[in-house]
Amino acid sequence: MRAVLHGVLVILALALLGACAKTTPLASLPTAQAPQWKPGDFWEFSGKSRSAYALASRMEVKSVGEEIVLVGDGDPAKVARLDKDLSVRESTGTLLQYSVGSGKDAYVFFPLAVGETRTFTQSTGTKKGSQTYTNTVSVEAAEEITVPAGTFKAFRIRVNKKNDTGWSGVYQMWYAPEVGYFVRIVDTHNNVVVLEKFGSRK
């Protein structure tokens, strides 16, 4: 019984470590340009998220062109379609399914610089119908963040999102230029994902 209890405690401790991340403020961080992804680039996460950027535990670049296509867990039913600036065109994840009819559903913008804020408006279609959303994207700070994949210098981004029905929510996202992706995402339902591994499949 004691061995079983010890095993459960170890699993819980590892789960908590995966959900948490250590951050340290940085005095500054050079401005970051948009990443140049290529097919086969991938990022693996722990946790679940209502985010198009982590709609599955493994996100991989399928194609890059007029739009960027990310596939989750190798499942063609889990797809995020992005514009070249990484704004979302469509998400068909398990927890998040919608498409953008007009405007720009942006959660990040380039070049990234601390202190910059931009606002984006879009018309989004869901199972419940079409709604108009506004995203206010603020680059709040430069931080050094430690996640299971390593320690990285990152921009901490806050996205205040609201729609025309009166709903509002907040996303917090840490974008690491070295990784070319988000290393931690806290979605509007307080689900947390952290980067476990990244690389390129040859």
C-alpha positions as a Markdown table, in Angstrom:
| # | Residue | x | y | z |
|---|---|---|---|---|
| 1 | Met | 0.0 | 0.0 | 0.0 |
| 2 | Arg | 2.8 | 2.4 | 0.9 |
| 3 | Ala | 4.5 | 1.7 | -2.5 |
| 4 | Val | 1.3 | 2.4 | -4.3 |
| 5 | Leu | 0.8 | 5.7 | -2.4 |
| 6 | His | 4.4 | 6.7 | -3.1 |
| 7 | Gly | 3.9 | 6.0 | -6.8 |
| 8 | Val | 0.7 | 8.1 | -6.9 |
| 9 | Leu | 2.5 | 11.0 | -5.1 |
| 10 | Val | 5.4 | 10.9 | -7.7 |
| 11 | Ile | 2.9 | 11.0 | -10.6 |
| 12 | Leu | 1.1 | 14.0 | -9.0 |
| 13 | Ala | 4.4 | 15.8 | -8.4 |
| 14 | Leu | 5.5 | 15.3 | -12.0 |
| 15 | Ala | 2.1 | 16.5 | -13.3 |
| 16 | Leu | 2.4 | 19.7 | -11.2 |
| 17 | Leu | 5.9 | 20.3 | -12.5 |
| 18 | Gly | 4.6 | 20.0 | -16.0 |
| 19 | Ala | 1.9 | 22.5 | -15.4 |
| 20 | Cys | 4.1 | 25.0 | -13.6 |
| 21 | Ala | 6.9 | 27.1 | -15.0 |
| 22 | Lys | 9.6 | 29.2 | -13.3 |
| 23 | Thr | 9.9 | 32.7 | -14.7 |
| 24 | Thr | 12.5 | 35.4 | -14.0 |
| 25 | Pro | 12.2 | 39.0 | -15.3 |
| 26 | Leu | 14.7 | 40.1 | -17.9 |
| 27 | Ala | 15.9 | 43.7 | -18.4 |
| 28 | Ser | 15.3 | 43.5 | -22.1 |
| 29 | Leu | 15.0 | 41.2 | -25.1 |
| 30 | Pro | 15.8 | 42.0 | -28.7 |
| 31 | Thr | 12.8 | 42.6 | -31.0 |
| 32 | Ala | 11.7 | 39.3 | -32.6 |
| 33 | Gln | 10.7 | 38.7 | -36.2 |
| 34 | Ala | 8.2 | 36.1 | -37.4 |
| 35 | Pro | 9.6 | 32.6 | -37.3 |
| 36 | Gln | 10.4 | 30.8 | -40.6 |
| 37 | Trp | 8.7 | 27.4 | -40.1 |
| 38 | Lys | 9.2 | 24.5 | -42.5 |
| 39 | Pro | 7.3 | 21.2 | -42.9 |
| 40 | Gly | 8.3 | 18.7 | -40.2 |
| 41 | Asp | 8.9 | 21.3 | -37.4 |
| 42 | Phe | 7.1 | 20.2 | -34.3 |
| 43 | Trp | 6.4 | 21.1 | -30.7 |
| 44 | Glu | 5.1 | 18.7 | -28.0 |
| 45 | Phe | 3.1 | 19.9 | -24.9 |
| 46 | Ser | 1.8 | 18.5 | -21.7 |
| 47 | Gly | -1.7 | 19.5 | -20.6 |
| 48 | Lys | -4.8 | 20.4 | -22.5 |
| 49 | Ser | -5.7 | 23.8 | -24.0 |
| 50 | Arg | -8.4 | 25.7 | -25.7 |
| 51 | Ser | -5.8 | 27.3 | -28.0 |
| 52 | Ala | -5.3 | 26.8 | -31.7 |
| 53 | Tyr | -1.6 | 26.7 | -31.1 |
| 54 | Ala | -1.8 | 23.7 | -28.8 |
| 55 | Leu | -5.0 | 21.9 | -29.8 |
| 56 | Ala | -3.2 | 18.6 | -29.4 |
| 57 | Ser | -0.2 | 17.3 | -27.4 |
| 58 | Arg | 2.0 | 17.4 | -30.6 |
| 59 | Met | 1.7 | 20.2 | -33.1 |
| 60 | Glu | 3.6 | 19.7 | -36.4 |
| 61 | Val | 3.9 | 21.9 | -39.5 |
| 62 | Lys | 2.3 | 20.1 | -42.4 |
| 63 | Ser | 2.7 | 22.8 | -45.0 |
| 64 | Val | 3.8 | 26.4 | -45.5 |
| 65 | Gly | 2.5 | 28.7 | -48.3 |
| 66 | Glu | -0.3 | 31.1 | -48.6 |
| 67 | Glu | -1.5 | 29.6 | -45.3 |
| 68 | Ile | 0.3 | 27.6 | -42.7 |
| 69 | Val | -1.2 | 24.2 | -41.7 |
| 70 | Leu | -0.5 | 22.7 | -38.3 |
| 71 | Val | -1.7 | 19.1 | -37.6 |
| 72 | Gly | -2.2 | 17.9 | -34.1 |
| 73 | Asp | -1.0 | 14.4 | -33.1 |
| 74 | Gly | -0.8 | 13.4 | -36.8 |
| 75 | Asp | -4.6 | 13.4 | -36.9 |
| 76 | Pro | -6.1 | 15.2 | -40.0 |
| 77 | Ala | -9.2 | 15.9 | -37.9 |
| 78 | Lys | -7.1 | 18.2 | -35.6 |
| 79 | Val | -5.9 | 21.1 | -37.7 |
| 80 | Ala | -5.0 | 24.7 | -37.2 |
| 81 | Arg | -4.8 | 26.9 | -40.3 |
| 82 | Leu | -2.9 | 30.1 | -39.8 |
| 83 | Asp | -2.0 | 33.1 | -41.9 |
| 84 | Lys | 1.7 | 33.9 | -42.5 |
| 85 | Asp | 1.7 | 36.3 | -39.5 |
| 86 | Leu | 0.5 | 33.4 | -37.3 |
| 87 | Ser | -3.1 | 34.7 | -36.9 |
| 88 | Val | -5.7 | 31.9 | -36.8 |
| 89 | Arg | -7.9 | 31.2 | -39.8 |
| 90 | Glu | -9.4 | 28.0 | -38.5 |
| 91 | Ser | -9.2 | 25.6 | -35.6 |
| 92 | Thr | -10.7 | 22.1 | -35.7 |
| 93 | Gly | -9.4 | 20.8 | -32.3 |
| 94 | Thr | -11.3 | 18.7 | -29.9 |
| 95 | Leu | -11.8 | 21.6 | -27.4 |
| 96 | Leu | -11.9 | 24.5 | -29.9 |
| 97 | Gln | -13.7 | 24.5 | -33.3 |
| 98 | Tyr | -14.2 | 27.7 | -35.2 |
| 99 | Ser | -13.3 | 29.5 | -38.4 |
| 100 | Val | -12.6 | 33.2 | -39.1 |
| 101 | Gly | -14.9 | 34.8 | -41.8 |
| 102 | Ser | -13.3 | 38.2 | -41.9 |
| 103 | Gly | -10.8 | 40.3 | -40.0 |
| 104 | Lys | -7.8 | 38.9 | -38.1 |
| 105 | Asp | -7.8 | 36.5 | -35.0 |
| 106 | Ala | -4.3 | 37.4 | -33.8 |
| 107 | Tyr | -2.7 | 36.3 | -30.5 |
| 108 | Val | 0.8 | 37.5 | -31.4 |
| 109 | Phe | 2.2 | 40.1 | -33.8 |
| 110 | Phe | 5.6 | 40.8 | -35.3 |
| 111 | Pro | 8.0 | 42.3 | -34.8 |
| 112 | Leu | 7.5 | 41.6 | -31.1 |
| 113 | Ala | 8.7 | 44.2 | -28.7 |
| 114 | Val | 8.0 | 44.7 | -25.0 |
| 115 | Gly | 5.4 | 47.5 | -24.4 |
| 116 | Glu | 3.7 | 47.2 | -27.8 |
| 117 | Thr | -0.1 | 46.7 | -28.0 |
| 118 | Arg | -2.4 | 46.1 | -30.9 |
| 119 | Thr | -6.1 | 45.4 | -31.3 |
| 120 | Phe | -7.6 | 43.0 | -33.8 |
| 121 | Thr | -11.3 | 42.4 | -34.7 |
| 122 | Gln | -12.7 | 39.4 | -36.5 |
| 123 | Ser | -16.0 | 37.7 | -37.3 |
| 124 | Thr | -15.9 | 34.1 | -36.2 |
| 125 | Gly | -18.2 | 31.2 | -37.1 |
| 126 | Thr | -18.9 | 28.5 | -34.5 |
| 127 | Lys | -21.5 | 25.8 | -34.0 |
| 128 | Lys | -23.5 | 28.5 | -32.1 |
| 129 | Gly | -23.4 | 30.9 | -35.1 |
| 130 | Ser | -21.3 | 33.9 | -36.1 |
| 131 | Gln | -20.0 | 36.4 | -33.5 |
| 132 | Thr | -17.7 | 39.4 | -33.6 |
| 133 | Tyr | -14.6 | 39.3 | -31.4 |
| 134 | Thr | -12.0 | 41.8 | -30.4 |
| 135 | Asn | -8.5 | 40.8 | -29.3 |
| 136 | Thr | -6.3 | 43.3 | -27.5 |
| 137 | Val | -2.8 | 41.8 | -27.7 |
| 138 | Ser | -0.2 | 43.3 | -25.3 |
| 139 | Val | 3.5 | 42.3 | -25.0 |
| 140 | Glu | 3.8 | 42.8 | -21.3 |
| 141 | Ala | 7.4 | 41.8 | -20.4 |
| 142 | Ala | 10.6 | 39.9 | -21.3 |
| 143 | Glu | 11.2 | 36.9 | -19.0 |
| 144 | Glu | 13.4 | 33.9 | -18.7 |
| 145 | Ile | 11.1 | 30.9 | -18.4 |
| 146 | Thr | 11.9 | 27.3 | -17.5 |
| 147 | Val | 9.7 | 24.5 | -18.8 |
| 148 | Pro | 10.3 | 20.8 | -19.3 |
| 149 | Ala | 11.9 | 21.5 | -22.7 |
| 150 | Gly | 14.5 | 23.9 | -21.2 |
| 151 | Thr | 15.1 | 27.5 | -20.2 |
| 152 | Phe | 14.3 | 30.2 | -22.7 |
| 153 | Lys | 14.1 | 33.9 | -23.1 |
| 154 | Ala | 10.5 | 34.8 | -23.9 |
| 155 | Phe | 8.0 | 37.5 | -24.5 |
| 156 | Arg | 5.1 | 37.3 | -22.1 |
| 157 | Ile | 1.9 | 38.2 | -24.1 |
| 158 | Arg | -1.5 | 38.9 | -22.7 |
| 159 | Val | -4.6 | 38.7 | -24.9 |
| 160 | Asn | -7.8 | 40.2 | -23.7 |
| 161 | Lys | -10.6 | 38.8 | -25.8 |
| 162 | Lys | -14.3 | 39.8 | -25.9 |
| 163 | Asn | -17.2 | 39.4 | -28.2 |
| 164 | Asp | -20.5 | 41.1 | -29.0 |
| 165 | Thr | -22.5 | 39.0 | -26.6 |
| 166 | Gly | -20.7 | 40.4 | -23.6 |
| 167 | Trp | -18.3 | 37.5 | -23.0 |
| 168 | Ser | -14.7 | 38.2 | -22.2 |
| 169 | Gly | -11.6 | 36.1 | -21.4 |
| 170 | Val | -7.9 | 36.3 | -21.1 |
| 171 | Tyr | -5.0 | 34.3 | -22.6 |
| 172 | Gln | -1.4 | 34.5 | -21.4 |
| 173 | Met | 1.2 | 33.2 | -23.7 |
| 174 | Trp | 5.0 | 33.0 | -23.6 |
| 175 | Tyr | 6.7 | 33.2 | -27.0 |
| 176 | Ala | 10.3 | 32.1 | -27.2 |
| 177 | Pro | 12.2 | 33.3 | -30.3 |
| 178 | Glu | 14.7 | 30.5 | -29.9 |
| 179 | Val | 11.9 | 27.9 | -30.2 |
| 180 | Gly | 9.9 | 29.9 | -32.7 |
| 181 | Tyr | 6.8 | 29.0 | -30.8 |
| 182 | Phe | 4.9 | 29.3 | -27.5 |
| 183 | Val | 6.5 | 27.5 | -24.6 |
| 184 | Arg | 3.7 | 28.1 | -22.2 |
| 185 | Ile | 0.0 | 28.9 | -22.7 |
| 186 | Val | -2.7 | 29.6 | -20.1 |
| 187 | Asp | -6.0 | 29.8 | -21.9 |
| 188 | Thr | -9.2 | 31.7 | -20.9 |
| 189 | His | -10.4 | 28.6 | -18.9 |
| 190 | Asn | -7.1 | 28.5 | -17.0 |
| 191 | Asn | -6.0 | 25.3 | -18.7 |
| 192 | Val | -2.2 | 25.3 | -18.9 |
| 193 | Val | 0.1 | 23.7 | -21.4 |
| 194 | Val | 3.9 | 23.8 | -21.3 |
| 195 | Leu | 6.5 | 22.8 | -23.9 |
| 196 | Glu | 8.0 | 19.3 | -23.4 |
| 197 | Lys | 10.0 | 18.9 | -26.6 |
| 198 | Phe | 10.6 | 20.6 | -30.0 |
| 199 | Gly | 12.5 | 19.9 | -33.1 |
| 200 | Ser | 12.2 | 19.0 | -36.8 |
| 201 | Arg | 11.2 | 15.7 | -38.3 |
| 202 | Lys | 13.5 | 15.1 | -41.3 |
